[in-house]
Amino acid sequence: MSEHNEGKWLYFTGFWSVGCGFLSLLCRSWLLVAGLLLSLGSQAASVVFLNPGRSDEPYWVSYTRFMQAAADDLGMPLRVLYAERDPQRSLQQARELLRDGRLPDYLVFTNEGYIGPELLRLFADTPVRLFTVNHMLTADQQRIVGGSRERYRNWIGSLVANEEEAGYLMAHRLLKAGTAAGRGLDLLAFSGLAQAPVAQLREQGMRRALADFPRARLLQVVYGGWDRQRAYEQAQQLLRRYPQVRLVWSANDEMAFGAMKAAREAGHVPGRDMLFSGLNNSQELLSAVVDGSISVAMSGHFTLGGWTMVLLHDYDAGVDFAAHGGKDRQLPVFILLDKRRAEKLRGSLARPGYGVDFRALSLALHPGQKDYRFSLRPLLD
């Protein structure tokens, strides 16, 4: 090779080497930027849940645990603020979130105490997206503020249980059991709070079941406020007033156990000469189903918070649950429990993560799935 050509070759290879180095640097820079953008884009959405219950209340504690299991599985930071059964405290907690500036991506709340419209107003001009669980805004409230994604665009949806059906099924099974056992069909009913939508729906279901049994007679409905001690004190008076009663319907487990205590003190044997129903998922309730002292039980709605986390995870990933079942949905989560199911559920509740693969339920992570498969059944298998 001539000296001239050799120089040209060296010049060319040098230029090529510099060019490749520049391209390599450029590629690495783009990869770094892309990785950074991907990292920022995939940052897990944060959630605050305004829990209306008490921090030592079995139902709401179990609700939170199931919700946390979903959050852990999906990699979503979850913060739970208990109202201790004071709706005004929930509003105060919401105002504190706004004041300290630590706003979550999503705020999950219930309409207990009818606080929904005020929460929507407080967060109307923020980037926070709101989601309602358990207690939906009433029809009257929605006539004023509109539905989700209407006047308040950042109120993105709701998830509630089949409460009326639960009240109906529980009362129907109790009356059927009373008929089979040859008991009288006089019934005492312990509802929750008179102004609570969930209590109203369960009571409506109970009254609908009564219509299926012409000989049934509702002696009295009292409002035990979901509280065991209050129901106990009410039952003491009611059992003296109605000594013939043999059927007791309760809208939750705590009131059922309060009434059972009064019945035992009056000389009755729950599950034998007096039949009780109860609703929830406490270990005490499940054990009472197994030993027969609770004759009819239902469970399932403690899972709503967990399923909500899946919906919010997917929404944040660009998969809108509104296109897969609706923005507002009522989920048939309640299941009647017999002894076998109570045993199964008791075991599942004791397992870490409940044995539920929440990621497998995500449509964002499994695009081939068309709709959500939320059910209590995985905990009963």
PEURBEL-V764096 format. One record per residue. RES is the residue in one letter. PHI is phi in radians with two decimals (NA if undefined). Layout:
# PEURBEL-V764096
res;phi
RES;PHI
RES;PHI
This chain:
# PEURBEL-V764096
res;phi
M;NA
S;-1.22
E;-1.07
H;-1.13
N;-1.17
E;-1.09
G;-1.12
K;-1.08
W;-1.12
L;-1.08
Y;-1.13
F;-1.13
T;-1.16
G;-1.14
F;-1.08
W;-1.07
S;-1.12
V;-1.15
G;-1.09
C;-1.10
G;-1.12
F;-1.14
L;-1.10
S;-1.09
L;-1.10
L;-1.10
C;-1.08
R;-1.11
S;-1.14
W;-1.13
L;-1.11
L;-1.13
V;-1.10
A;-1.08
G;-1.12
L;-1.15
L;-1.10
L;-1.11
S;-1.11
L;-1.16
G;-1.19
S;-1.68
Q;-1.03
A;-1.11
A;-1.25
S;-1.66
V;-2.32
V;-2.00
F;-1.97
L;-1.48
N;-1.38
P;-1.34
G;-1.54
R;-1.54
S;-1.26
D;-2.07
E;-1.48
P;-0.90
Y;-1.11
W;-1.25
V;-1.18
S;-1.17
Y;-1.03
T;-1.13
R;-1.09
F;-1.18
M;-1.10
Q;-1.19
A;-1.07
A;-1.16
A;-1.05
D;-1.10
D;-1.11
L;-1.62
G;1.24
M;-1.93
P;-1.11
L;-2.21
R;-2.12
V;-2.01
L;-2.02
Y;-1.50
A;-1.54
E;0.98
R;1.13
D;-2.17
P;-0.98
Q;-1.14
R;-1.19
S;-1.04
L;-1.12
Q;-1.12
Q;-1.10
A;-1.13
R;-1.13
E;-1.15
L;-1.04
L;-1.18
R;-1.22
D;-1.45
G;1.36
R;-1.53
L;-1.39
P;-1.40
D;-1.25
Y;-2.36
L;-2.08
V;-1.80
F;-2.55
T;-1.90
N;-1.67
E;-1.12
G;1.34
Y;1.01
I;-1.54
G;-0.93
P;-1.01
E;-1.18
L;-1.10
L;-1.08
R;-1.14
L;-1.06
F;-1.80
A;-1.04
D;-1.83
T;-2.02
P;-1.39
V;-1.22
R;-1.76
L;-1.91
F;-2.48
T;-1.77
V;-2.19
N;1.17
H;-1.97
M;-1.33
L;-1.06
T;-1.22
A;-1.05
D;-1.11
Q;-1.10
Q;-1.24
R;-1.15
I;-1.58
V;-1.72
G;1.52
G;-1.57
S;-1.10
R;1.11
E;-1.92
R;-1.10
Y;-1.75
R;-1.20
N;-1.51
W;-1.55
I;-1.64
G;2.90
S;-2.69
L;-2.50
V;-2.26
A;-1.70
N;-1.44
E;-1.14
E;-1.09
E;-1.12
A;-1.08
G;-1.08
Y;-1.16
L;-1.08
M;-1.17
A;-1.21
H;-1.09
R;-1.16
L;-1.16
L;-1.16
K;-1.15
A;-1.14
G;-1.12
T;-1.12
A;-1.14
A;-1.50
G;1.29
R;-1.41
G;-1.19
L;-1.83
D;-1.35
L;-2.19
L;-1.82
A;-2.22
F;-1.95
S;-1.64
G;-1.48
L;-1.86
A;-1.01
Q;-1.73
A;-1.51
P;-0.97
V;-1.10
A;-1.09
Q;-1.09
L;-1.17
R;-1.13
E;-1.17
Q;-1.03
G;-1.11
M;-1.05
R;-1.18
R;-1.13
A;-1.15
L;-1.01
A;-1.16
D;-1.43
F;-2.21
P;-0.98
R;-1.51
A;-1.27
R;-2.44
L;-1.48
L;-1.30
Q;-2.94
V;-1.93
V;-2.15
Y;-1.91
G;-1.52
G;1.10
W;1.17
D;-1.84
R;-1.15
Q;-1.13
R;-1.14
A;-1.13
Y;-1.05
E;-1.16
Q;-1.14
A;-1.14
Q;-0.99
Q;-1.25
L;-1.15
L;-1.23
R;-1.30
R;-1.29
Y;-2.20
P;-1.12
Q;-1.48
V;-1.15
R;-2.30
L;-2.20
V;-2.27
W;-1.74
S;-2.26
A;-1.36
N;-2.65
D;-1.36
E;-1.05
M;-1.18
A;-1.06
F;-1.23
G;-1.12
A;-1.16
M;-1.14
K;-1.09
A;-1.12
A;-1.14
R;-1.09
E;-1.13
A;-1.52
G;1.65
H;-1.58
V;-2.05
P;-0.99
G;1.62
R;-2.03
D;-1.64
M;-2.51
L;-1.83
F;-2.14
S;-2.07
G;-2.71
L;-2.45
N;2.67
N;-2.44
S;-1.15
Q;-1.03
E;-1.13
L;-1.14
L;-1.09
S;-1.16
A;-1.20
V;-1.17
V;-1.12
D;-1.50
G;1.59
S;-1.29
I;-1.77
S;-1.50
V;-2.40
A;-2.49
M;-2.33
S;-2.69
G;2.48
H;-1.33
F;-1.17
T;-1.49
L;-1.03
G;-1.11
G;-1.14
W;-1.14
T;-1.06
M;-1.07
V;-1.13
L;-1.08
L;-1.22
H;-0.99
D;-1.23
Y;-1.02
D;-1.18
A;-1.52
G;1.68
V;-1.83
D;-1.41
F;-1.10
A;-1.06
A;-1.50
H;-2.31
G;2.07
G;1.87
K;-1.33
D;-2.10
R;-2.40
Q;-1.86
L;-1.82
P;-1.37
V;-1.53
F;-1.30
I;-2.35
L;-1.20
L;-1.86
D;-1.75
K;-1.12
R;-1.13
R;-1.14
A;-1.08
E;-1.11
K;-1.09
L;-1.15
R;-1.05
G;-1.20
S;-1.14
L;-1.18
A;-1.55
R;-1.51
P;-1.05
G;1.24
Y;1.11
G;1.27
V;-1.78
D;-1.63
F;-1.17
R;-1.14
A;-1.20
L;-1.59
S;-1.38
L;-1.32
A;-1.16
L;-1.49
H;-2.35
P;-1.04
G;-1.26
Q;-1.39
K;-1.63
D;-2.59
Y;-1.42
R;-2.03
F;-1.49
S;-2.88
L;-1.33
R;-1.04
P;-1.01
L;-1.47
L;-1.90
D;-1.38
